[in-house]
Amino acid sequence: MTEISEALTAKIKAVKQILTDIVANYNPATLASSYGAEDMVLMDLICKFAPEIEIFSLDTGRLPQESYDVMQDVKAHYNRAVKVYFPETSDVEAYVIQQGPNAFYDSVALRKQCCGIRKVEPLKRALTGKKAWLTGMRRSQAVTRSELPVSEYDEDHSLQKFSPLTDWSNGDVWAYIKAFDVPYNKLHDQGYASIGCAPCTRAVTAGEDIRAGRWWWEDPENKECGLHVKSSTLEK
């Protein structure tokens, strides 16, 4: 294991305490993992310190091959099941027939509709019966997340939402991955800072925001898929 800084050691200890509290007070709880770098850090910490917490992912049907590769790596590395939720077939078929397979490029509304079908609706099913869900979101990822709390009540899903890595920097995330040999999506090695569906994700260049490669044709203020946006704001 590569030596890590005292600052990162303290952050790991803080996350461990959060996970311990979640298991004690919010069971059953689940991690929503997209297999991005932050989610892999949180998955590794859960497997080590809070294996009672469930882990699930959303397979939108349009993920890049590299995302499936890391899914397979995770299964071999941790030897634990990760639940997978898919969008409703009839909803996907209706969208593609009515709007076309790539209609999300045409308007923010159509992009949000696609995200709603492929992500938001499956998320609701994944969170049914849970008392808490965890995300790998960080404050420094985007302007839409600059005031992200560690814990907040999610009224839309009637449970507690935790983002234990809120104060972690991008450097912290990668220092942890390298130190503990955590599996990660190899698209990160090609300049992809944030990874989602293949047609909505590109690599970023030096100086660009970490989420500049997500829905790059939209204004930064719109760059959320709906998973982390209150339902009352989705149509705005």
N, C-alpha and C positions, 0 to 999 in steps of 0.2 A: 504494500500500500504506500502511495506517495504521501509524504508529510503534508498536513494541512495547517493553515494559520489558526491562531488562537481565536480570531474573530469568527472564522467559519465554524470552528469547534463549538463556540458559544451558540451560534445560530442552529446548529444541528441539535444541541441540547434543548434549545427552546422548542424546536419542532417536535422532538421526542416527547416533551411534556404536553404539548398540545394534543398529540395523538393519544397519549395516555388518558388525558381528560375526556377526549371524545369517546374512547372505548368505555370509560366509566360512566359517562353521563348521556351519551347520545347513540347508544347501540339500538338497532342496527344502523351502521353508517357505511358509506360507499365512496370510493374515489372514482371520479369521472376522468378517464385517461385517454388522451389523444396520441399517446406515445411520443409526445414532444419532449424536449430536454428536461423541462421543469417537471413534467408528469413522471418522467423516469426517475428523477431524484426522489420525488414523493413516493413513488411505488417502491423504490428500494428501501426507504425509511419505514414504510408500512410493513413490508415483508420482514424487516429486522425487528421492529419494536412494537408493531400493532397488527399482527396477522389476522386479528378478528375483523378488521375493516375489509369489506368487500371491494373488489376492483372491477370496473366495467369499461367498455369502450363502445363507441358508436361507429358502425361501419356504414358509411353513407352510400357505398356503391361506386364512389368516384375517387377513392384514395389512390395515391401513387404506390407503385410496387414496393418501394422502399419502406413504406409504412407496414405493409404485410410482412416484409422481411423481419422488421424489428419485433412484430407480434410473435413470430415464430421463435426469434431469439429469446424473447421474454419467457416463453413457455419452457424452453430448455434451461434457461439460467435459473429461474425461480421455482420451477416445478409446481406451479399452482395455476388453478383455473382463473381465467379472466372472462367474465360474462360479456357477450357481444349482442348489441341490439341493432336491428336493421330497420329502415323505414318501411312503412306499409306499402306493399307492392302496388295496390290500386291507386294510391296517392301519387306515386312516382309516375305510373303509367299515364294518369290523367294530365299531370303537369307537362310531360314530354309531348304528349299528343296535342295538347292545346297551345303550348308555348314554344316547344322545340327543346332539344337537349341542352342548348347553351343559352337559353333566354336570360340567364342571370347576368349576362354582359349588357343587356339592353336597358335595365333600369335598376335602381336600388330596391324598388318594390318587388320586382321579379326575383332579384337575388335573395331578398329576405324570405320570399315565399318558398324558394328552393331550400334555403337553410331551415325553414320551418318544417318542411316535409322530411328532410333528410336528417335533421339534428334535434330540433326542439320537440317534436312529437315523440320520437324514440326516447328522449331524455325523460319526459314525463312518465313513461312506462318504467324506465330504469329506476326512478326515484320513488315509485309507489311503495308505500310501507316503510320507508326509511325515516329516521329521525334527523339525519345529517348527511350532507354530501361535501366532499372535499375537491378542491381544484388546485392546479399548479400555477394559478395566475400570480403575477407580480406587478407592483406599482409602476416599475420602470418600463414595462412592455409597451405601453401606449398611452395617449392622452386620455382615452376613455377609462383608464384604470389608475389614474394618478392618485385617487383618494381611496383606493381599495382597502377595506378593513380586513383584519385577520378573521373576524367572526361577525356575521350579521344574520338576521332572520330573513329567510326567503319566503315572502308572502305568497308568491305564485305557486310554490310547491309545499308550503306549510311545513317547513323544516329549517334547521340551522345550516348555514353555509359557511364553510371554513376555507381560507386560503392561507395555509401555514407558511408559504414562501414569500409573502408580500414584500418583505424588506430585503430579500436576497437580490444581489446583482447578477448580471449575466455571467460575470467572472466567478461568482460563488457557485453558480449552477455547474459550470464546466470544471471547476476545480474539484467539486464533489464527484462528478462523473468519472474524471480521470483518476482520482484518488482511490475510488472504490470499484473501478472497472465495471461501471454500470452500462448495460446495453443501451444504444441510442440509434436514432434514425440517421442513416448515412447521408441523407440529403443535407444534414447540417454541415457536412464536410464540403459541400458544393455551394455554400453560401446561403442556404435556406435557414433563416433565423426562426421563423414560425411556420409550421407545416399544417395544412388542412387538406381540403380536396385538391386533386391534381390541377384542374383547370382554374382554380382560384388562388394558386400559390406559385410564387416565383422566388428566385434568389434575390438577395438585396446586395447593394454595393456599399462601399466604404462611406460612412457618414449618414447613411439612411437609417430611419427609425427601425427598430427591431421587427415591427409588424408591417413595414412598408410593402413587403411582398405578399400580403394578404389583401385581396380585392383592391389591387393597386389602382384601378380605374375610378375608385370612389374617394370622396373626401375623408380624411382621418376620423372625423367626428362620427361617421357612419360605420366604422370598421368593427362591428361586432356581429356575430352570426345569430344572436338571439338567445343563446344558451345562458348568457350572463346579463341580459337586459330585461328589465321589468316589462311584463306584457303590455302595460299601458303605454309604453313608448315604442313598441315595435312597428306601429304603422306611421310613425312620424317621419 
